[in-house]
């Protein structure tokens, strides 16, 4: 049978025990100090009382008259007992200058020598002392009795130390009652405070709290996702390494308001929102982030927990996947059309009209070859040429004519390694998709693409015949979530934002204006990193025979 091992006391329990002991020690110390102080004061008060009684008796004329008689005891004993009762002292002793008693509370002690010091009184001085006499330890006073300038007797009055202790004990009992009440009140207050602390610490002891803190710190640094915690005033209370990297902030942001971090407006709005946000996509200067927020509440709003996931690479791959899917759909459509044309040719041959079959097939081949030749002649850069051919087929599927303008001229090998093909696909592909959406359904649905190099810049221009862009929305169209069309299953308003992000990442510019024939015209300018139109030198690599060394194109 295993014996139960006592669990360490919680932090609240330890604090309660410590505070209870502290209060008890303080109260006990104060009680002891007060008792000693009160006893000392009681002894001083008893000395003053005894001295006052002694002087009063020594100055009494009846005492001097009784001393002159032949039997002073007969008159002084009743008098001393009367004074003893009235003044609440334990004894009043009257004696001759040699210390032989004339009076005493015990009659058998009359005629005996006084126990105590009388030398100072014989010199004419009244004094007090603590001395053990026939009644036990007492605080007493001794004063001389003068008669005609001569000391004819001595008077001593005193209070037993036992009586003084009783007086101090009475005061101590009252003090202990007050101290006990204070201790009980302090214990109740301490219990209430520690009960609240126990709720906040969930009953954990110091070791458990320390261990949880260590786990907390280890988890913050180990989690690759970004974690951001905001307090009730939307100030940064905690941010881990991943959060600082994704948001591009430093450790000094602790205590700053979210509105002062310089984040994009849409992301700032999501962090400041009071309602939860689930898997929202937001763009920073160079990242695509998935944001989730969850308010922390316990009867009142206490803050917000924010998680951040970097999906920049995933979003780029999804864009490429969409392009590949578009290419696949275009190829499927073209295969369907080619099958129809092949059936037509076969049918013409079966009908014995071979010459017409040859003419039909030749015309279709020339049309397809002319489109390819037109695109490749204008844009010999393979990535862009393939993108334009695929987008042309997609646009035709949707009833939109996509053409490459005559002023387009982009030679193979012109793009530097610093401008990867993936970013060009993101930029130009999203612009063309947006233009096809805008032109579809218009009277003359057409999208015109222009691509050429000008000095040290790559210029990409996409114009459509749609309704155009309101000048008031010239900047808003590049924000995530902005769209003039109803949202589809995957949401809208992300393509142009991704294009703007890619352009900004390469320190380029993306603007929108009205097209000549109506609609909108988007223009992109990207630096070529030292390449001039028509030159064969690239900063950071060499161009030779259409191949770029030092990077993939």
RODO-2510 file (C-alpha; in nm, 4 decimals, decimal comma):
residues 553
     n   res          X          Y          Z
     1     x     0,0000     0,0000     0,0000
     2     x     0,1458     0,3305    -0,1079
     3     x     0,1316     0,6102     0,1395
     4     x    -0,0059     0,9334    -0,0042
     5     x     0,2708     1,1852    -0,0587
     6     x     0,1649     1,5312     0,0575
     7     x     0,1444     1,7716    -0,2318
     8     x     0,3482     2,0916    -0,1985
     9     x     0,1426     2,3800    -0,0809
    10     x     0,0251     2,6191    -0,3458
    11     x     0,1804     2,9621    -0,3761
    12     x    -0,1329     3,1148    -0,2283
    13     x    -0,1208     2,8698     0,0641
    14     x     0,2452     2,9448     0,1303
    15     x     0,1787     3,3180     0,1267
    16     x    -0,1177     3,2735     0,3602
    17     x     0,0912     3,0722     0,6086
    18     x     0,3779     3,3208     0,5885
    19     x     0,1480     3,6190     0,6390
    20     x    -0,0338     3,4477     0,9276
    21     x     0,2978     3,3727     1,1002
    22     x     0,4179     3,7272     1,0350
    23     x     0,1019     3,8777     1,1850
    24     x     0,1238     3,6447     1,4848
    25     x     0,4897     3,7363     1,5469
    26     x     0,4142     4,1068     1,5169
    27     x     0,1170     4,0847     1,7525
    28     x     0,3121     3,8706     2,0044
    29     x     0,6081     4,1080     1,9946
    30     x     0,3842     4,4082     2,0396
    31     x     0,2022     4,2342     2,3262
    32     x     0,5310     4,1515     2,5011
    33     x     0,6609     4,5023     2,4535
    34     x     0,3347     4,6490     2,5817
    35     x     0,3332     4,4145     2,8819
    36     x     0,6886     4,5082     2,9810
    37     x     0,6142     4,8746     2,9216
    38     x     0,2879     4,8613     3,1166
    39     x     0,4570     4,6778     3,4054
    40     x     0,7308     4,9382     3,4203
    41     x     0,4719     5,2139     3,4080
    42     x     0,2685     5,0345     3,6767
    43     x     0,5731     5,0143     3,9045
    44     x     0,6467     5,3836     3,8512
    45     x     0,2832     5,4691     3,9241
    46     x     0,2915     5,2519     4,2377
    47     x     0,6090     5,4284     4,3531
    48     x     0,4499     5,7680     4,3033
    49     x     0,1351     5,6574     4,4867
    50     x     0,3360     5,5149     4,7812
    51     x     0,5491     5,8307     4,8010
    52     x     0,2396     6,0521     4,8054
    53     x     0,0815     5,8479     5,0844
    54     x     0,4056     5,8451     5,2831
    55     x     0,4471     6,2227     5,2662
    56     x     0,0842     6,2835     5,3552
    57     x     0,1156     6,0650     5,6657
    58     x     0,4525     6,2172     5,7639
    59     x     0,3083     6,5678     5,7378
    60     x    -0,0043     6,4838     5,9424
    61     x    -0,0145     6,6761     6,2790
    62     x    -0,1964     6,3856     6,4444
    63     x     0,1013     6,1608     6,3694
    64     x     0,3426     6,4022     6,5421
    65     x     0,1077     6,4309     6,8399
    66     x     0,0807     6,0506     6,8712
    67     x     0,4596     6,0154     6,8580
    68     x     0,4929     6,2499     7,1595
    69     x     0,2749     6,0186     7,3691
    70     x     0,4072     5,7376     7,5815
    71     x     0,2328     5,4736     7,3663
    72     x     0,2329     5,5870     7,0002
    73     x     0,1035     5,2482     6,8773
    74     x    -0,2342     5,2934     7,0463
    75     x    -0,3173     5,5949     6,8345
    76     x    -0,1097     5,5289     6,5188
    77     x    -0,2199     5,1681     6,4463
    78     x    -0,5888     5,2548     6,3804
    79     x    -0,4821     5,5602     6,1856
    80     x    -0,2442     5,3609     5,9642
    81     x    -0,5082     5,0972     5,8895
    82     x    -0,7574     5,3666     5,7968
    83     x    -0,5089     5,5342     5,5579
    84     x    -0,4188     5,1920     5,4140
    85     x    -0,7808     5,1231     5,3199
    86     x    -0,8501     5,4709     5,1820
    87     x    -0,5378     5,4964     4,9685
    88     x    -0,5408     5,1334     4,8397
    89     x    -0,1865     5,0564     4,9509
    90     x    -0,0807     4,7246     5,1021
    91     x     0,0848     4,8607     5,4139
    92     x     0,1504     5,1811     5,6055
    93     x     0,4285     5,1453     5,8632
    94     x     0,5187     5,4178     6,1132
    95     x     0,8431     5,3669     6,3100
    96     x     1,0869     5,5483     6,5364
    97     x     1,4234     5,6788     6,3998
    98     x     1,5890     5,3466     6,4921
    99     x     1,3445     5,1564     6,2676
   100     x     1,1320     4,9951     6,5398
   101     x     0,7750     4,9662     6,4099
   102     x     0,4861     5,1374     6,5822
   103     x     0,2335     5,0123     6,3199
   104     x     0,2037     4,7184     6,0809
   105     x    -0,0762     4,5324     5,8928
   106     x     0,0203     4,2278     6,1030
   107     x     0,0014     4,3221     6,4733
   108     x     0,2635     4,0586     6,5655
   109     x     0,5218     4,2551     6,3637
   110     x     0,4756     4,5669     6,5798
   111     x     0,7873     4,6312     6,7876
   112     x     1,0093     4,4520     6,5314
   113     x     1,2745     4,6213     6,3193
   114     x     1,1685     4,7566     5,9807
   115     x     1,3036     4,5565     5,6850
   116     x     1,4394     4,8029     5,4358
   117     x     1,6690     5,0982     5,3929
   118     x     1,6137     5,4065     5,6074
   119     x     1,9526     5,5856     5,5860
   120     x     1,8383     5,8384     5,3265
   121     x     1,5223     5,9144     5,5287
   122     x     1,7322     5,9771     5,8394
   123     x     1,9176     6,2370     5,6345
   124     x     1,5856     6,4067     5,5684
   125     x     1,5218     6,2670     5,2176
   126     x     1,2088     6,0897     5,0954
   127     x     1,2788     5,8030     4,8472
   128     x     1,1298     5,4928     4,6859
   129     x     1,2680     5,1415     4,6408
   130     x     1,1701     4,7839     4,5626
   131     x     1,2428     4,5604     4,8564
   132     x     1,1349     4,2225     4,9936
   133     x     0,9848     4,2658     5,3377
   134     x     0,7533     4,0665     5,5622
   135     x     0,4705     4,0908     5,3021
   136     x     0,6979     3,9895     5,0134
   137     x     0,8455     4,2047     4,7336
   138     x     0,6951     4,5506     4,7279
   139     x     0,7438     4,8957     4,5864
   140     x     0,7742     5,1216     4,8926
   141     x     0,8489     5,4805     4,9883
   142     x     1,0113     5,6065     5,3085
   143     x     0,9839     5,9662     5,4388
   144     x     1,0924     6,1345     5,7683
   145     x     0,8547     6,2856     6,0244
   146     x     0,9774     6,6278     6,1359
   147     x     0,8894     6,7917     6,4634
   148     x     1,0513     7,1224     6,5486
   149     x     1,3395     7,0667     6,3088
   150     x     1,4111     6,7228     6,4423
   151     x     1,3311     6,3803     6,2888
   152     x     1,1119     6,2085     6,5405
   153     x     0,9945     5,9154     6,3283
   154     x     0,9763     5,7538     5,9828
   155     x     0,6793     5,6566     5,7630
   156     x     0,6812     5,3863     5,4975
   157     x     0,3967     5,2918     5,2617
   158     x     0,4100     5,0383     4,9813
   159     x     0,2305     4,8221     4,7282
   160     x     0,3208     4,4593     4,6762
   161     x     0,4720     4,3612     4,3413
   162     x     0,2087     4,0890     4,3144
   163     x    -0,0643     4,3525     4,3096
   164     x     0,1278     4,5517     4,0490
   165     x     0,1529     4,2351     3,8338
   166     x    -0,2199     4,1814     3,8650
   167     x    -0,2820     4,5327     3,7370
   168     x    -0,0433     4,4724     3,4427
   169     x    -0,2019     4,1341     3,3741
   170     x    -0,5420     4,2960     3,3510
   171     x    -0,4097     4,5374     3,0939
   172     x    -0,2314     4,2494     2,9196
   173     x    -0,5561     4,0508     2,9005
   174     x    -0,7259     4,3448     2,7313
   175     x    -0,4267     4,3828     2,4998
   176     x    -0,4301     4,0137     2,4116
   177     x    -0,7998     4,0398     2,3298
   178     x    -0,7335     4,3285     2,0946
   179     x    -0,4306     4,1461     1,9511
   180     x    -0,6365     3,8300     1,8990
   181     x    -0,9019     4,0322     1,7187
   182     x    -0,6359     4,1973     1,5025
   183     x    -0,4834     3,8564     1,4248
   184     x    -0,8230     3,7126     1,3339
   185     x    -0,9058     4,0141     1,1163
   186     x    -0,5649     3,9951     0,9504
   187     x    -0,6065     3,6215     0,8946
   188     x    -0,9476     3,6721     0,7341
   189     x    -0,8129     3,9498     0,5102
   190     x    -0,5109     3,7399     0,4206
   191     x    -0,7322     3,4431     0,3417
   192     x    -0,9556     3,6505     0,1158
   193     x    -0,6571     3,7985    -0,0695
   194     x    -0,4910     3,4602    -0,1040
   195     x    -0,8133     3,2976    -0,2184
   196     x    -0,8157     3,5501    -0,5019
   197     x    -0,4493     3,4782    -0,5698
   198     x    -0,5246     3,1060    -0,5627
   199     x    -0,7873     3,1554    -0,8323
   200     x    -0,5423     3,3520    -1,0457
   201     x    -0,2653     3,0922    -1,0050
   202     x    -0,5125     2,8012    -1,0381
   203     x    -0,3881     2,6574    -0,7101
   204     x    -0,0344     2,5985    -0,8389
   205     x     0,2641     2,6184    -0,6121
   206     x     0,5820     2,8123    -0,6801
   207     x     0,7642     2,5158    -0,8359
   208     x     0,4748     2,4498    -1,0730
   209     x     0,4566     2,8161    -1,1716
   210     x     0,8320     2,8229    -1,2343
   211     x     0,8097     2,5065    -1,4418
   212     x     0,5170     2,6468    -1,6410
   213     x     0,7154     2,9648    -1,7080
   214     x     1,0044     2,7556    -1,8413
   215     x     0,7672     2,5603    -2,0660
   216     x     0,6093     2,8867    -2,1765
   217     x     0,9431     3,0374    -2,2770
   218     x     1,0556     2,7180    -2,4527
   219     x     0,7275     2,6942    -2,6456
   220     x     0,7463     3,0587    -2,7550
   221     x     1,0904     3,0107    -2,9060
   222     x     1,0160     2,6656    -3,0506
   223     x     0,6912     2,7507    -3,2314
   224     x     0,7651     2,8467    -3,5915
   225     x     0,4356     3,0272    -3,6328
   226     x     0,4071     3,3849    -3,5230
   227     x     0,2403     3,4435    -3,1871
   228     x     0,1271     3,7870    -3,0726
   229     x    -0,0541     3,8685    -2,7478
   230     x    -0,2312     4,1997    -2,6948
   231     x    -0,3647     4,3392    -2,3674
   232     x    -0,7066     4,4953    -2,3149
   233     x    -0,5850     4,8286    -2,4599
   234     x    -0,4472     4,6554    -2,7724
   235     x    -0,0878     4,7044    -2,6632
   236     x     0,1688     4,4364    -2,7426
   237     x     0,2094     4,2231    -2,4312
   238     x     0,4144     3,9436    -2,5878
   239     x     0,5546     3,8490    -2,9284
   240     x     0,7676     3,5460    -3,0090
   241     x     1,0593     3,5181    -3,2514
   242     x     0,8374     3,4065    -3,5382
   243     x     0,5965     3,6961    -3,4834
   244     x     0,8787     3,9531    -3,4879
   245     x     1,0149     3,8053    -3,8086
   246     x     0,6789     3,7917    -3,9875
   247     x     0,5750     4,1430    -3,8834
   248     x     0,9213     4,2924    -3,9277
   249     x     0,9365     4,4388    -3,5760
   250     x     1,1925     4,4307    -3,2955
   251     x     1,1725     4,3403    -2,9264
   252     x     1,1133     4,7071    -2,8387
   253     x     0,7489     4,6774    -2,9537
   254     x     0,6468     4,5400    -2,6128
   255     x     0,4075     4,7928    -2,4609
   256     x     0,3382     4,9729    -2,7895
   257     x    -0,0068     5,0009    -2,9406
   258     x    -0,0839     4,7934    -3,2502
   259     x    -0,1756     5,1144    -3,4317
   260     x     0,1842     5,2398    -3,3869
   261     x     0,3599     4,9374    -3,5400
   262     x     0,3396     5,0652    -3,8973
   263     x     0,1555     4,7563    -4,0259
   264     x    -0,0701     4,7646    -4,3355
   265     x    -0,4128     4,9162    -4,2612
   266     x    -0,6019     4,5930    -4,3299
   267     x    -0,3791     4,3933    -4,0935
   268     x    -0,3986     4,6649    -3,8257
   269     x    -0,7772     4,6632    -3,8549
   270     x    -0,7871     4,2857    -3,8093
   271     x    -0,5704     4,3057    -3,4956
   272     x    -0,7846     4,5853    -3,3494
   273     x    -1,1135     4,4066    -3,4200
   274     x    -1,3123     4,2932    -3,1177
   275     x    -1,4597     3,9889    -3,2917
   276     x    -1,2526     3,6775    -3,3735
   277     x    -1,0881     3,6491    -3,7149
   278     x    -1,0411     3,3045    -3,8706
   279     x    -0,7865     3,2306    -4,1466
   280     x    -0,7879     3,5805    -4,2915
   281     x    -0,5257     3,6504    -4,5579
   282     x    -0,3336     3,9759    -4,5193
   283     x    -0,0368     4,1186    -4,7051
   284     x     0,2640     4,2951    -4,5582
   285     x     0,5449     4,4526    -4,7559
   286     x     0,6903     4,1182    -4,8634
   287     x     0,4774     3,8433    -4,7090
   288     x     0,1360     3,6842    -4,7325
   289     x     0,0067     3,6055    -4,3822
   290     x    -0,2865     3,3997    -4,2586
   291     x    -0,4158     3,5681    -3,9423
   292     x    -0,6304     3,4192    -3,6649
   293     x    -0,7394     3,6229    -3,3626
   294     x    -0,9139     3,5057    -3,0463
   295     x    -1,0209     3,7413    -2,7646
   296     x    -0,9176     3,6420    -2,4112
   297     x    -1,2120     3,7011    -2,1782
   298     x    -1,2906     3,6213    -1,8189
   299     x    -1,5966     3,8298    -1,7457
   300     x    -1,4314     4,1231    -1,9213
   301     x    -1,2070     4,1711    -2,2213
   302     x    -0,8517     4,0979    -2,1135
   303     x    -0,6736     4,0936    -2,4480
   304     x    -0,6322     3,9116    -2,7767
   305     x    -0,4236     3,6153    -2,8882
   306     x    -0,3066     3,6389    -3,2502
   307     x    -0,1447     3,3633    -3,4548
   308     x     0,0350     3,4343    -3,7829
   309     x     0,1233     3,1845    -4,0573
   310     x     0,3514     3,2678    -4,3462
   311     x     0,1934     3,1414    -4,6704
   312     x     0,3996     3,3521    -4,9096
   313     x     0,5557     3,0503    -5,0790
   314     x     0,2271     2,8604    -5,0660
   315     x     0,0405     3,1521    -5,2229
   316     x     0,3023     3,1757    -5,4962
   317     x     0,2767     2,8033    -5,5637
   318     x    -0,1021     2,8305    -5,5671
   319     x    -0,0698     3,1083    -5,8248
   320     x     0,1518     2,8882    -6,0367
   321     x    -0,0910     2,6009    -5,9879
   322     x    -0,3781     2,8238    -6,1037
   323     x    -0,1740     2,9164    -6,4092
   324     x    -0,0995     2,5524    -6,4812
   325     x    -0,4657     2,4705    -6,4299
   326     x    -0,5520     2,7445    -6,6760
   327     x    -0,3000     2,6099    -6,9209
   328     x    -0,4493     2,2627    -6,8796
   329     x    -0,7989     2,3939    -6,9407
   330     x    -0,6751     2,5830    -7,2450
   331     x    -0,5046     2,2701    -7,3784
   332     x    -0,8187     2,0681    -7,3135
   333     x    -1,0221     2,3267    -7,4999
   334     x    -0,7712     2,3352    -7,7829
   335     x    -0,7675     1,9570    -7,7929
   336     x    -1,1461     1,9620    -7,8175
   337     x    -1,1318     2,2178    -8,0971
   338     x    -0,8545     2,0215    -8,2718
   339     x    -1,0674     1,7077    -8,2502
   340     x    -1,3579     1,8922    -8,4077
   341     x    -1,1342     2,0204    -8,6866
   342     x    -0,9841     1,6752    -8,7388
   343     x    -1,3310     1,5259    -8,7655
   344     x    -1,4150     1,7930    -9,0206
   345     x    -1,1039     1,7100    -9,2251
   346     x    -1,1761     1,3359    -9,2057
   347     x    -1,5378     1,3913    -9,3057
   348     x    -1,4318     1,6020    -9,6078
   349     x    -1,1920     1,3285    -9,7170
   350     x    -1,4609     1,0634    -9,6795
   351     x    -1,6882     1,2770    -9,8944
   352     x    -1,4187     1,2795   -10,1649
   353     x    -1,3393     1,6464   -10,1220
   354     x    -0,9701     1,6122   -10,0447
   355     x    -0,8659     1,9517   -10,1800
   356     x    -1,1114     2,1332    -9,9501
   357     x    -0,9881     1,9229    -9,6577
   358     x    -0,6293     2,0291    -9,7267
   359     x    -0,7276     2,3944    -9,7562
   360     x    -0,9229     2,3792    -9,4269
   361     x    -0,6373     2,2125    -9,2364
   362     x    -0,3773     2,4495    -9,3826
   363     x    -0,5815     2,7561    -9,2870
   364     x    -0,6189     2,6374    -8,9251
   365     x    -0,2486     2,5584    -8,8992
   366     x    -0,1516     2,8957    -9,0390
   367     x    -0,3851     3,0712    -8,7904
   368     x    -0,2323     2,8929    -8,4909
   369     x     0,1201     2,9443    -8,6194
   370     x     0,0515     3,3125    -8,6840
   371     x    -0,0609     3,3614    -8,3232
   372     x     0,2518     3,1881    -8,1935
   373     x     0,4776     3,3803    -8,4290
   374     x     0,3146     3,7080    -8,3284
   375     x     0,3685     3,6481    -7,9577
   376     x     0,7214     3,5090    -7,9900
   377     x     0,8256     3,7861    -8,2305
   378     x     0,7153     4,0498    -7,9809
   379     x     0,8229     3,8740    -7,6614
   380     x     1,1009     3,6201    -7,7059
   381     x     1,1522     3,5859    -7,3310
   382     x     1,0331     3,2216    -7,2922
   383     x     0,8544     3,2556    -6,9604
   384     x     0,6520     3,5582    -7,0664
   385     x     0,5879     3,4132    -7,4119
   386     x     0,4502     3,0909    -7,2626
   387     x     0,2383     3,2901    -7,0179
   388     x     0,0933     3,5054    -7,2974
   389     x     0,0122     3,2068    -7,5167
   390     x    -0,1639     3,0312    -7,2315
   391     x    -0,3551     3,3458    -7,1286
   392     x    -0,4555     3,4012    -7,4923
   393     x    -0,6184     3,0596    -7,5050
   394     x    -0,7882     3,1221    -7,1694
   395     x    -0,9183     3,4601    -7,2844
   396     x    -1,0538     3,3110    -7,6072
   397     x    -1,2410     3,0539    -7,4004
   398     x    -1,4144     3,3406    -7,2216
   399     x    -1,4863     3,5360    -7,5353
   400     x    -1,2125     3,7932    -7,4841
   401     x    -0,9494     3,8786    -7,7470
   402     x    -0,5994     3,9059    -7,6040
   403     x    -0,3392     4,0700    -7,8248
   404     x     0,0213     4,1772    -7,7893
   405     x     0,0767     4,5332    -7,9059
   406     x     0,3131     4,6150    -8,1918
   407     x     0,5403     4,8214    -7,9690
   408     x     0,6205     4,5174    -7,7555
   409     x     0,9813     4,4080    -7,7755
   410     x     1,1412     4,1909    -7,5074
   411     x     1,4426     3,9827    -7,6074
   412     x     1,5401     3,6536    -7,4520
   413     x     1,8098     3,6790    -7,1829
   414     x     1,7254     4,0352    -7,0882
   415     x     1,5889     3,9594    -6,7409
   416     x     1,8475     3,9567    -6,4585
   417     x     1,8718     3,6839    -6,1919
   418     x     1,7265     3,9260    -5,9372
   419     x     1,3925     3,9154    -6,1238
   420     x     1,2781     3,5498    -6,1065
   421     x     1,0234     3,4059    -6,3463
   422     x     0,7866     3,3268    -6,0591
   423     x     0,7426     3,6948    -5,9758
   424     x     0,6828     3,7823    -6,3423
   425     x     0,4131     3,5156    -6,3614
   426     x     0,2559     3,6589    -6,0427
   427     x     0,2609     4,0164    -6,1694
   428     x     0,1634     3,9792    -6,5340
   429     x    -0,0659     3,6804    -6,4787
   430     x    -0,2762     3,8610    -6,2161
   431     x    -0,2938     4,1777    -6,4270
   432     x    -0,4143     3,9816    -6,7318
   433     x    -0,6682     3,7837    -6,5235
   434     x    -0,8013     4,1088    -6,3788
   435     x    -0,8206     4,2664    -6,7272
   436     x    -1,0035     3,9641    -6,8746
   437     x    -1,2548     3,9805    -6,5881
   438     x    -1,3093     4,3503    -6,6561
   439     x    -1,3353     4,3152    -7,0375
   440     x    -1,5613     4,0107    -7,0392
   441     x    -1,9118     4,1085    -7,1427
   442     x    -1,8157     4,4448    -7,2913
   443     x    -1,9120     4,5400    -7,6479
   444     x    -1,5616     4,4691    -7,7823
   445     x    -1,3981     4,2458    -7,5269
   446     x    -1,0279     4,2899    -7,5751
   447     x    -0,7146     4,2953    -7,3602
   448     x    -0,3933     4,4497    -7,4919
   449     x    -0,0554     4,3552    -7,3438
   450     x     0,2591     4,5609    -7,3985
   451     x     0,6060     4,4527    -7,2805
   452     x     0,9337     4,6276    -7,3580
   453     x     1,2575     4,7429    -7,2010
   454     x     1,3161     5,1143    -7,1577
   455     x     1,6613     5,2227    -7,0430
   456     x     1,7155     5,0165    -6,7243
   457     x     1,3479     4,9338    -6,6623
   458     x     1,1123     4,6616    -6,7713
   459     x     0,7728     4,8038    -6,8661
   460     x     0,4618     4,5846    -6,8625
   461     x     0,1323     4,7425    -6,9621
   462     x    -0,2102     4,5722    -6,9624
   463     x    -0,5168     4,7559    -7,0983
   464     x    -0,8762     4,6354    -7,1176
   465     x    -1,2047     4,7544    -7,2659
   466     x    -1,4048     4,7227    -6,9466
   467     x    -1,5701     4,9938    -6,7389
   468     x    -1,2408     5,1320    -6,6092
   469     x    -1,1381     5,2275    -6,2574
   470     x    -1,2827     5,5209    -6,0660
   471     x    -0,9950     5,7684    -6,0004
   472     x    -1,1075     5,7777    -5,6370
   473     x    -1,0222     5,4062    -5,6145
   474     x    -0,6868     5,4282    -5,7925
   475     x    -0,5035     5,3142    -5,4776
   476     x    -0,7781     5,1101    -5,3163
   477     x    -0,7816     4,8579    -5,6053
   478     x    -0,4412     4,7316    -5,4889
   479     x    -0,5596     4,6620    -5,1340
   480     x    -0,6465     4,3099    -5,0299
   481     x    -1,0193     4,2463    -5,0431
   482     x    -1,1114     4,5323    -5,2798
   483     x    -1,3247     4,4254    -5,5770
   484     x    -1,6128     4,5657    -5,7804
   485     x    -1,7382     4,2124    -5,8514
   486     x    -1,9159     3,9719    -5,6130
   487     x    -1,6853     3,7426    -5,4245
   488     x    -1,6440     3,3901    -5,5514
   489     x    -1,5793     3,0786    -5,3453
   490     x    -1,2164     3,1688    -5,2945
   491     x    -1,2777     3,5379    -5,2361
   492     x    -1,1736     3,8295    -5,4541
   493     x    -0,9435     4,1278    -5,4297
   494     x    -0,6163     3,9334    -5,3750
   495     x    -0,4659     3,9234    -5,7247
   496     x    -0,3836     4,2916    -5,7619
   497     x    -0,2603     4,3028    -5,4016
   498     x    -0,0185     4,0170    -5,4738
   499     x     0,0964     4,1915    -5,7914
   500     x     0,1589     4,5155    -5,6006
   501     x     0,3491     4,3208    -5,3322
   502     x     0,5748     4,1521    -5,5900
   503     x     0,6378     4,4855    -5,7628
   504     x     0,7247     4,6546    -5,4319
   505     x     0,9580     4,3687    -5,3432
   506     x     1,1640     4,4533    -5,6529
   507     x     1,1444     4,8295    -5,5849
   508     x     0,9230     4,8890    -5,8870
   509     x     0,5969     5,0752    -5,9380
   510     x     0,2423     4,9726    -6,0309
   511     x    -0,0103     5,2368    -6,1373
   512     x    -0,3522     5,2425    -6,2986
   513     x    -0,5043     5,4989    -6,5364
   514     x    -0,7726     5,5200    -6,8000
   515     x    -0,7056     5,3438    -7,1320
   516     x    -0,7327     5,5285    -7,4642
   517     x    -1,0253     5,3216    -7,5866
   518     x    -1,1977     5,3166    -7,2504
   519     x    -1,1418     5,0757    -6,9676
   520     x    -0,8357     5,0652    -6,7420
   521     x    -0,4655     5,0468    -6,8111
   522     x    -0,2230     4,9043    -6,5535
   523     x     0,1456     4,9849    -6,5935
   524     x     0,4342     4,8102    -6,4172
   525     x     0,7920     4,9381    -6,4132
   526     x     1,0613     4,7089    -6,2744
   527     x     1,4335     4,7902    -6,2522
   528     x     1,6536     4,5550    -6,4540
   529     x     1,9517     4,5882    -6,2213
   530     x     2,1900     4,7649    -6,4612
   531     x     2,0663     4,6206    -6,7934
   532     x     2,0021     4,8666    -7,0754
   533     x     1,7759     4,7905    -7,3650
   534     x     1,9797     4,6334    -7,6432
   535     x     2,2897     4,5762    -7,4263
   536     x     2,4325     4,2357    -7,3369
   537     x     2,5642     4,3098    -6,9858
   538     x     2,3753     4,2298    -6,6680
   539     x     2,4862     4,3536    -6,3271
   540     x     2,5759     4,0423    -6,1308
   541     x     2,5973     3,8073    -6,4353
   542     x     2,6876     3,7859    -6,8045
   543     x     2,4543     3,7441    -7,1023
   544     x     2,5905     3,5419    -7,3885
   545     x     2,3968     3,3857    -7,6682
   546     x     2,0638     3,4281    -7,4866
   547     x     2,1804     3,2498    -7,1676
   548     x     2,2181     3,4239    -6,8315
   549     x     2,4889     3,2989    -6,5999
   550     x     2,4351     3,3290    -6,2287
   551     x     2,0610     3,2687    -6,2124
   552     x     1,7645     3,0833    -6,3528
   553     x     1,5281     3,2582    -6,5916
***
